[in-house]
């Protein structure tokens, strides 16, 4: 099909054929074809109009972006604001307490091991003689904390469970808050209350009782304002004149700030070598009826078998001496083999 035939036949868009006379008139006027390959000008304009904005539709106004309406802010209750402020204060105080305790531990570690125990003994005597209301001795078990306290109480001629300023009460293991109130009442006239591995740290009631008992005021009043006190023949409040010694295996970072502020804090942290050096120092006082050469033999053996996996403690020294004594009665017992097999 030639060019002219394409102009007089229907195009692909379905348009009617343009009469030949019309074609020649248009050709003479515009000298340009209006149909190219069957596509009319109106068809082109209709598809190009949206792009050229030639349609009769009014120009759309530019869209204005409106910000969504803001909902009124929900007011925060005053109690929640106060709780948040108090929580922040407690966190700062706890961080400060942890830093302070770590400083004490570092200072103690710089001292020779026996010097550390000398300082601890001096503070125990200060508590017994009522110069300070309390002390906290913390550190891993088996380092001689309990042994040292008992020796000083014995030298001070204090009698266990005796009422008054010349007695002491020793509590080890589990204790309820009511039991602590009762024990403090027994020591209301003076003496020493020793809490050995008693978990008071996670009990809020017991913590409040200890805080009241260790206040810096001249009169320390402890209260239990409930019918339980009436039913058990105890007063609802009384003045406490006793002293308190805390012995715990907890780490220094876990010590509560309120009790640290009211007590001497003594961390006991020893290496394996330092433990053996301390044993050498106090060996004459351990099992005093056992001959010293026998105890030295036991300690020398412990030095050779001790390891990081099986460290030596004062409890293991006591067990080793008892095993050596049994071997004296039964010649078939190899006490060294027993200690190596079952651990020191």
FIKOL-525026 format. One record per residue (C-alpha): z, x, y. Coordinates in pm, 1 decimal. Example, Ala and Ser with C-alpha at 12.3 -4.5 7.8 and 13.67 -1.06 7.14 Angstrom:
! residues 2
@c3: 780.0	c1: 1230.0	c2: -450.0
@c3: 714.0	c1: 1367.0	c2: -106.0
***
This chain:
! residues 344
@c3: 0.0	c1: 0.0	c2: 0.0
@c3: -101.9	c1: 135.9	c2: 341.6
@c3: 93.5	c1: 119.7	c2: 663.0
@c3: -69.9	c1: -197.1	c2: 800.4
@c3: -33.4	c1: -384.4	c2: 472.8
@c3: 337.3	c1: -317.4	c2: 473.2
@c3: 369.3	c1: -479.6	c2: 815.4
@c3: 201.7	c1: -807.4	c2: 719.6
@c3: 379.7	c1: -853.1	c2: 388.3
@c3: 740.7	c1: -967.9	c2: 336.3
@c3: 981.9	c1: -680.7	c2: 357.6
@c3: 1264.3	c1: -597.2	c2: 125.3
@c3: 1499.3	c1: -791.9	c2: 345.2
@c3: 1316.6	c1: -1114.1	c2: 267.7
@c3: 1156.3	c1: -1158.9	c2: 617.3
@c3: 837.4	c1: -1364.5	c2: 663.9
@c3: 515.8	c1: -1179.9	c2: 726.9
@c3: 424.0	c1: -1132.5	c2: 1089.8
@c3: 86.3	c1: -1274.7	c2: 1184.6
@c3: -177.8	c1: -1017.3	c2: 1250.0
@c3: -241.6	c1: -1139.2	c2: 1601.3
@c3: 122.7	c1: -1106.1	c2: 1685.1
@c3: 121.8	c1: -756.9	c2: 1544.6
@c3: -167.8	c1: -649.9	c2: 1763.3
@c3: -3.2	c1: -801.5	c2: 2074.3
@c3: 320.6	c1: -620.6	c2: 2002.8
@c3: 133.6	c1: -306.0	c2: 1932.1
@c3: -39.1	c1: -325.2	c2: 2267.5
@c3: 286.5	c1: -393.0	c2: 2457.0
@c3: 528.2	c1: -147.7	c2: 2294.6
@c3: 296.5	c1: 84.7	c2: 2113.2
@c3: 567.2	c1: 114.1	c2: 1850.8
@c3: 617.5	c1: -74.7	c2: 1527.0
@c3: 918.5	c1: -308.5	c2: 1499.0
@c3: 925.6	c1: -297.0	c2: 1121.8
@c3: 953.0	c1: 20.9	c2: 928.7
@c3: 934.8	c1: 3.6	c2: 553.0
@c3: 1026.5	c1: -365.6	c2: 563.2
@c3: 1340.9	c1: -324.7	c2: 775.4
@c3: 1350.8	c1: -527.4	c2: 1098.4
@c3: 1508.4	c1: -431.3	c2: 1429.0
@c3: 1757.1	c1: -717.4	c2: 1412.4
@c3: 1870.4	c1: -600.3	c2: 1071.7
@c3: 1928.2	c1: -251.2	c2: 1207.8
@c3: 2106.2	c1: -375.8	c2: 1517.3
@c3: 2327.0	c1: -607.4	c2: 1314.4
@c3: 2449.6	c1: -317.1	c2: 1104.8
@c3: 2474.6	c1: -72.2	c2: 1391.0
@c3: 2641.7	c1: -310.6	c2: 1636.2
@c3: 2994.1	c1: -262.3	c2: 1499.2
@c3: 2952.0	c1: 109.8	c2: 1537.1
@c3: 2794.0	c1: 90.2	c2: 1883.0
@c3: 3022.1	c1: -199.7	c2: 1995.0
@c3: 2712.9	c1: -406.2	c2: 2094.3
@c3: 2827.5	c1: -729.6	c2: 1937.1
@c3: 2924.3	c1: -1024.3	c2: 2150.0
@c3: 3285.3	c1: -1012.1	c2: 2043.7
@c3: 3521.2	c1: -919.2	c2: 2322.1
@c3: 3659.3	c1: -572.8	c2: 2294.7
@c3: 3984.4	c1: -581.1	c2: 2113.8
@c3: 4281.2	c1: -478.3	c2: 2312.8
@c3: 4444.1	c1: -159.2	c2: 2202.0
@c3: 4723.0	c1: -232.9	c2: 1965.2
@c3: 5061.8	c1: -163.1	c2: 2104.5
@c3: 5315.7	c1: -31.7	c2: 1858.7
@c3: 5640.5	c1: -208.3	c2: 1905.9
@c3: 5953.0	c1: -53.2	c2: 1769.3
@c3: 6140.7	c1: -280.0	c2: 1531.4
@c3: 6435.4	c1: -448.2	c2: 1681.5
@c3: 6746.0	c1: -241.2	c2: 1614.0
@c3: 7030.7	c1: -416.1	c2: 1442.9
@c3: 7363.2	c1: -387.6	c2: 1612.8
@c3: 7567.6	c1: -97.9	c2: 1467.4
@c3: 7845.3	c1: -203.4	c2: 1235.1
@c3: 8171.6	c1: -90.5	c2: 1385.6
@c3: 8371.2	c1: 152.6	c2: 1167.5
@c3: 8721.4	c1: 26.1	c2: 1100.7
@c3: 8986.7	c1: 224.4	c2: 1278.2
@c3: 9169.8	c1: 292.1	c2: 951.9
@c3: 8863.1	c1: 458.7	c2: 799.0
@c3: 8826.1	c1: 681.7	c2: 1105.4
@c3: 9192.3	c1: 786.1	c2: 1081.1
@c3: 9158.6	c1: 850.2	c2: 705.5
@c3: 8853.2	c1: 1070.5	c2: 764.3
@c3: 9034.7	c1: 1272.3	c2: 1029.8
@c3: 9339.3	c1: 1311.9	c2: 807.4
@c3: 9122.5	c1: 1417.8	c2: 513.6
@c3: 8959.4	c1: 1686.2	c2: 728.0
@c3: 9300.3	c1: 1811.3	c2: 839.6
@c3: 9418.5	c1: 1829.1	c2: 479.3
@c3: 9108.1	c1: 2025.2	c2: 376.2
@c3: 9161.3	c1: 2275.7	c2: 656.0
@c3: 9528.7	c1: 2306.1	c2: 571.6
@c3: 9450.1	c1: 2357.6	c2: 203.1
@c3: 9193.2	c1: 2626.8	c2: 285.2
@c3: 9445.8	c1: 2799.0	c2: 509.9
@c3: 9710.1	c1: 2780.3	c2: 237.6
@c3: 9471.9	c1: 2928.3	c2: -18.7
@c3: 9383.0	c1: 3214.4	c2: 215.9
@c3: 9750.1	c1: 3282.9	c2: 285.3
@c3: 9839.2	c1: 3285.9	c2: -84.3
@c3: 9555.3	c1: 3521.6	c2: -164.8
@c3: 9680.2	c1: 3756.7	c2: 105.8
@c3: 10026.0	c1: 3762.8	c2: -55.7
@c3: 9871.2	c1: 3830.9	c2: -396.6
@c3: 9664.9	c1: 4118.7	c2: -260.1
@c3: 9969.1	c1: 4270.2	c2: -90.2
@c3: 10169.6	c1: 4246.4	c2: -411.8
@c3: 9886.8	c1: 4408.8	c2: -609.2
@c3: 9901.4	c1: 4712.3	c2: -381.8
@c3: 10261.5	c1: 4779.1	c2: -487.8
@c3: 10374.2	c1: 4959.2	c2: -800.5
@c3: 10448.8	c1: 4707.7	c2: -1077.2
@c3: 10825.4	c1: 4772.7	c2: -1093.3
@c3: 10846.6	c1: 4750.8	c2: -713.8
@c3: 10699.1	c1: 4401.1	c2: -732.2
@c3: 10968.5	c1: 4291.0	c2: -971.4
@c3: 11236.1	c1: 4448.5	c2: -753.8
@c3: 11119.3	c1: 4234.9	c2: -461.9
@c3: 11115.3	c1: 3926.9	c2: -684.2
@c3: 11470.1	c1: 3998.4	c2: -800.0
@c3: 11587.5	c1: 4033.7	c2: -440.8
@c3: 11442.7	c1: 3694.2	c2: -349.5
@c3: 11603.1	c1: 3532.0	c2: -655.9
@c3: 11938.6	c1: 3670.0	c2: -538.9
@c3: 11874.0	c1: 3529.4	c2: -190.7
@c3: 11823.4	c1: 3185.2	c2: -345.5
@c3: 12135.3	c1: 3214.1	c2: -563.5
@c3: 12344.5	c1: 3319.0	c2: -262.8
@c3: 12204.8	c1: 3028.3	c2: -52.0
@c3: 12021.0	c1: 3237.4	c2: 205.2
@c3: 11698.5	c1: 3050.0	c2: 131.2
@c3: 11666.4	c1: 2704.2	c2: -26.5
@c3: 11396.3	c1: 2781.6	c2: -284.1
@c3: 11125.7	c1: 3008.0	c2: -422.2
@c3: 10805.2	c1: 2965.4	c2: -623.4
@c3: 10722.3	c1: 3220.2	c2: -894.6
@c3: 10369.5	c1: 3176.5	c2: -1026.4
@c3: 10143.8	c1: 3369.4	c2: -1260.8
@c3: 10015.8	c1: 3377.6	c2: -1615.7
@c3: 10263.0	c1: 3331.1	c2: -1898.6
@c3: 10445.6	c1: 3606.0	c2: -2081.9
@c3: 10496.6	c1: 3840.6	c2: -1786.4
@c3: 10873.8	c1: 3820.0	c2: -1768.9
@c3: 10920.9	c1: 3556.5	c2: -1497.7
@c3: 11165.1	c1: 3342.9	c2: -1696.1
@c3: 11343.2	c1: 3647.7	c2: -1837.5
@c3: 11400.7	c1: 3792.0	c2: -1489.4
@c3: 11543.7	c1: 3467.2	c2: -1349.3
@c3: 11780.2	c1: 3423.2	c2: -1643.9
@c3: 11907.6	c1: 3780.0	c2: -1614.8
@c3: 11994.2	c1: 3736.8	c2: -1246.5
@c3: 12164.0	c1: 3399.1	c2: -1303.4
@c3: 12370.1	c1: 3564.6	c2: -1573.9
@c3: 12466.6	c1: 3856.2	c2: -1349.7
@c3: 12566.6	c1: 3607.6	c2: -1077.8
@c3: 12815.2	c1: 3450.1	c2: -1325.9
@c3: 12652.5	c1: 3107.4	c2: -1301.4
@c3: 12721.4	c1: 2873.3	c2: -1592.1
@c3: 12454.9	c1: 2640.4	c2: -1725.0
@c3: 12515.7	c1: 2266.2	c2: -1677.4
@c3: 12836.6	c1: 2330.9	c2: -1486.7
@c3: 12870.0	c1: 2112.3	c2: -1178.7
@c3: 12928.9	c1: 2264.4	c2: -840.3
@c3: 12807.4	c1: 2585.6	c2: -673.4
@c3: 12889.4	c1: 2807.3	c2: -973.4
@c3: 12657.0	c1: 2629.7	c2: -1214.5
@c3: 12285.8	c1: 2592.7	c2: -1273.4
@c3: 12056.1	c1: 2340.3	c2: -1441.5
@c3: 11754.9	c1: 2463.0	c2: -1635.2
@c3: 11474.1	c1: 2216.5	c2: -1703.7
@c3: 11167.4	c1: 2318.5	c2: -1904.9
@c3: 10877.4	c1: 2102.2	c2: -2012.7
@c3: 10819.2	c1: 1737.7	c2: -1930.5
@c3: 11022.6	c1: 1554.8	c2: -1669.3
@c3: 10976.3	c1: 1215.8	c2: -1504.6
@c3: 11043.4	c1: 1149.2	c2: -1137.8
@c3: 11362.4	c1: 964.2	c2: -1228.7
@c3: 11475.4	c1: 1267.1	c2: -1429.6
@c3: 11418.0	c1: 1493.2	c2: -1129.3
@c3: 11624.8	c1: 1263.4	c2: -907.5
@c3: 11902.9	c1: 1271.9	c2: -1167.8
@c3: 11890.8	c1: 1651.9	c2: -1197.9
@c3: 11907.4	c1: 1690.4	c2: -820.3
@c3: 12207.2	c1: 1456.6	c2: -808.0
@c3: 12384.5	c1: 1679.3	c2: -1061.7
@c3: 12332.3	c1: 1973.0	c2: -827.2
@c3: 12422.5	c1: 1784.6	c2: -508.7
@c3: 12736.0	c1: 1996.4	c2: -457.8
@c3: 12550.4	c1: 2325.1	c2: -498.5
@c3: 12421.4	c1: 2555.8	c2: -767.0
@c3: 12067.0	c1: 2628.9	c2: -876.8
@c3: 11810.4	c1: 2392.1	c2: -1025.3
@c3: 11539.6	c1: 2579.8	c2: -1218.3
@c3: 11216.8	c1: 2391.9	c2: -1293.8
@c3: 11037.5	c1: 2599.5	c2: -1556.7
@c3: 10679.7	c1: 2480.6	c2: -1614.2
@c3: 10766.0	c1: 2128.9	c2: -1500.6
@c3: 10451.3	c1: 1961.0	c2: -1372.6
@c3: 10567.0	c1: 1827.3	c2: -1037.1
@c3: 10243.4	c1: 1924.7	c2: -863.6
@c3: 10039.8	c1: 1620.2	c2: -969.9
@c3: 10317.5	c1: 1364.8	c2: -920.0
@c3: 10342.0	c1: 1235.5	c2: -564.8
@c3: 10695.5	c1: 1095.9	c2: -608.0
@c3: 10827.7	c1: 1425.2	c2: -742.9
@c3: 10660.0	c1: 1613.3	c2: -460.1
@c3: 10830.2	c1: 1388.5	c2: -203.8
@c3: 11169.0	c1: 1446.9	c2: -369.7
@c3: 11118.5	c1: 1824.0	c2: -359.7
@c3: 11008.5	c1: 1815.4	c2: 2.4
@c3: 11324.4	c1: 1626.7	c2: 96.3
@c3: 11544.5	c1: 1862.5	c2: -107.9
@c3: 11399.5	c1: 2175.6	c2: 52.3
@c3: 11390.5	c1: 2073.4	c2: 417.6
@c3: 11502.5	c1: 2328.6	c2: 671.9
@c3: 11760.1	c1: 2091.8	c2: 823.1
@c3: 12130.0	c1: 2161.9	c2: 782.4
@c3: 12162.6	c1: 1833.5	c2: 592.9
@c3: 11905.4	c1: 1758.8	c2: 323.9
@c3: 11911.5	c1: 1393.8	c2: 219.4
@c3: 11732.4	c1: 1269.4	c2: -92.9
@c3: 11662.5	c1: 897.7	c2: -138.0
@c3: 11559.0	c1: 663.5	c2: -418.4
@c3: 11567.0	c1: 321.6	c2: -261.4
@c3: 11524.7	c1: 91.3	c2: -563.5
@c3: 11729.2	c1: -105.4	c2: -815.1
@c3: 11670.9	c1: 170.1	c2: -1074.4
@c3: 11932.5	c1: 385.3	c2: -901.3
@c3: 12181.7	c1: 94.9	c2: -904.6
@c3: 12119.3	c1: 25.2	c2: -1273.1
@c3: 12178.6	c1: 389.6	c2: -1370.2
@c3: 12493.0	c1: 438.7	c2: -1162.9
@c3: 12329.8	c1: 664.4	c2: -905.6
@c3: 12347.7	c1: 630.9	c2: -529.0
@c3: 12031.6	c1: 533.9	c2: -346.8
@c3: 12066.1	c1: 846.6	c2: -134.8
@c3: 12280.9	c1: 1159.7	c2: -125.3
@c3: 12304.5	c1: 1496.3	c2: 50.7
@c3: 12165.0	c1: 1782.3	c2: -152.9
@c3: 12333.7	c1: 2123.7	c2: -124.9
@c3: 12167.2	c1: 2296.6	c2: -417.8
@c3: 11888.2	c1: 2553.9	c2: -441.6
@c3: 11563.5	c1: 2525.6	c2: -640.8
@c3: 11356.0	c1: 2785.9	c2: -827.5
@c3: 11008.1	c1: 2689.5	c2: -945.1
@c3: 10848.9	c1: 2884.3	c2: -1231.1
@c3: 10488.7	c1: 2797.1	c2: -1309.1
@c3: 10180.1	c1: 2934.3	c2: -1481.7
@c3: 9949.5	c1: 2778.2	c2: -1223.7
@c3: 9734.3	c1: 2999.4	c2: -1006.7
@c3: 9823.2	c1: 3059.6	c2: -646.4
@c3: 9524.8	c1: 2858.1	c2: -519.3
@c3: 9673.8	c1: 2545.0	c2: -678.4
@c3: 10006.2	c1: 2568.0	c2: -499.2
@c3: 10071.8	c1: 2278.3	c2: -257.8
@c3: 10113.0	c1: 2370.1	c2: 105.7
@c3: 10428.1	c1: 2156.8	c2: 174.1
@c3: 10632.8	c1: 2347.4	c2: -85.8
@c3: 10493.5	c1: 2686.2	c2: 14.5
@c3: 10606.8	c1: 2620.1	c2: 371.1
@c3: 10959.3	c1: 2553.8	c2: 242.1
@c3: 10981.3	c1: 2836.5	c2: -13.8
@c3: 10933.8	c1: 3204.3	c2: -80.7
@c3: 10606.3	c1: 3236.9	c2: -267.0
@c3: 10600.2	c1: 3517.5	c2: -528.1
@c3: 10277.2	c1: 3559.6	c2: -729.1
@c3: 10304.9	c1: 3768.7	c2: -1045.1
@c3: 9965.9	c1: 3907.7	c2: -1150.9
@c3: 9960.8	c1: 4211.8	c2: -1381.1
@c3: 9697.6	c1: 4410.6	c2: -1565.4
@c3: 9743.3	c1: 4515.9	c2: -1927.7
@c3: 9850.1	c1: 4865.8	c2: -1825.1
@c3: 10099.3	c1: 4726.6	c2: -1573.5
@c3: 10253.3	c1: 4498.6	c2: -1837.2
@c3: 10316.3	c1: 4796.6	c2: -2067.0
@c3: 10469.2	c1: 4991.3	c2: -1777.4
@c3: 10701.6	c1: 4700.7	c2: -1701.6
@c3: 10802.3	c1: 4679.4	c2: -2070.5
@c3: 10893.9	c1: 5047.5	c2: -2064.9
@c3: 11123.0	c1: 4978.8	c2: -1769.0
@c3: 11312.1	c1: 4680.1	c2: -1912.2
@c3: 11307.2	c1: 4781.6	c2: -2280.3
@c3: 11677.6	c1: 4880.4	c2: -2284.8
@c3: 11770.8	c1: 4524.2	c2: -2181.6
@c3: 11554.9	c1: 4354.1	c2: -2443.9
@c3: 11743.7	c1: 4299.3	c2: -2770.8
@c3: 12025.3	c1: 4532.4	c2: -2662.7
@c3: 12172.8	c1: 4544.8	c2: -3017.0
@c3: 11853.9	c1: 4689.9	c2: -3161.9
@c3: 11846.1	c1: 5071.9	c2: -3163.8
@c3: 11639.2	c1: 5215.4	c2: -2882.6
@c3: 11428.2	c1: 5443.4	c2: -3110.3
@c3: 11319.9	c1: 5138.4	c2: -3308.6
@c3: 11217.0	c1: 4952.8	c2: -2992.7
@c3: 11028.7	c1: 5258.0	c2: -2867.3
@c3: 10844.0	c1: 5273.2	c2: -3199.5
@c3: 10739.4	c1: 4909.9	c2: -3157.4
@c3: 10625.7	c1: 4961.8	c2: -2798.5
@c3: 10421.4	c1: 5269.4	c2: -2894.8
@c3: 10246.6	c1: 5066.8	c2: -3162.9
@c3: 10169.4	c1: 4787.0	c2: -2916.9
@c3: 10006.2	c1: 5036.4	c2: -2681.8
@c3: 9764.4	c1: 5139.2	c2: -2957.6
@c3: 9665.5	c1: 4789.0	c2: -3072.9
@c3: 9656.2	c1: 4599.0	c2: -2742.8
@c3: 9313.4	c1: 4487.2	c2: -2622.1
@c3: 9157.5	c1: 4246.5	c2: -2375.6
@c3: 9096.2	c1: 3997.1	c2: -2657.1
@c3: 9458.4	c1: 4025.1	c2: -2773.6
@c3: 9666.2	c1: 4132.2	c2: -2471.2
@c3: 10031.6	c1: 4226.6	c2: -2489.1
@c3: 10293.1	c1: 4002.7	c2: -2327.8
@c3: 10672.3	c1: 4000.1	c2: -2326.8
@c3: 10660.7	c1: 3727.4	c2: -2588.0
@c3: 10454.0	c1: 3948.4	c2: -2816.0
@c3: 10701.8	c1: 4234.7	c2: -2759.7
@c3: 10987.5	c1: 4007.9	c2: -2865.8
@c3: 10794.2	c1: 3898.1	c2: -3175.4
@c3: 10707.9	c1: 4257.6	c2: -3264.8
@c3: 11071.4	c1: 4371.0	c2: -3243.9
@c3: 11180.7	c1: 4083.3	c2: -3469.2
@c3: 10909.3	c1: 4171.6	c2: -3720.4
@c3: 11026.4	c1: 4534.1	c2: -3719.4
@c3: 11384.1	c1: 4421.3	c2: -3783.3
@c3: 11275.4	c1: 4211.6	c2: -4080.8
@c3: 11095.2	c1: 4514.0	c2: -4226.1
@c3: 11430.2	c1: 4696.3	c2: -4227.5
@c3: 11563.2	c1: 4434.5	c2: -4470.4
@c3: 11250.8	c1: 4404.1	c2: -4685.4
@c3: 11090.6	c1: 4738.7	c2: -4768.9
@c3: 10777.0	c1: 4566.8	c2: -4902.2
@c3: 10684.2	c1: 4441.5	c2: -4555.8
@c3: 10432.2	c1: 4649.4	c2: -4360.6
@c3: 10518.8	c1: 4534.4	c2: -4009.6
@c3: 10234.2	c1: 4723.6	c2: -3843.9
@c3: 9980.6	c1: 4559.6	c2: -4072.0
@c3: 10127.3	c1: 4218.8	c2: -3995.4
@c3: 10097.6	c1: 4271.1	c2: -3621.9
@c3: 9740.4	c1: 4394.4	c2: -3648.5
@c3: 9639.7	c1: 4105.6	c2: -3875.0
@c3: 9809.9	c1: 3819.5	c2: -3693.0
@c3: 9789.9	c1: 3962.0	c2: -3344.1
@c3: 10044.4	c1: 4111.2	c2: -3114.3
***
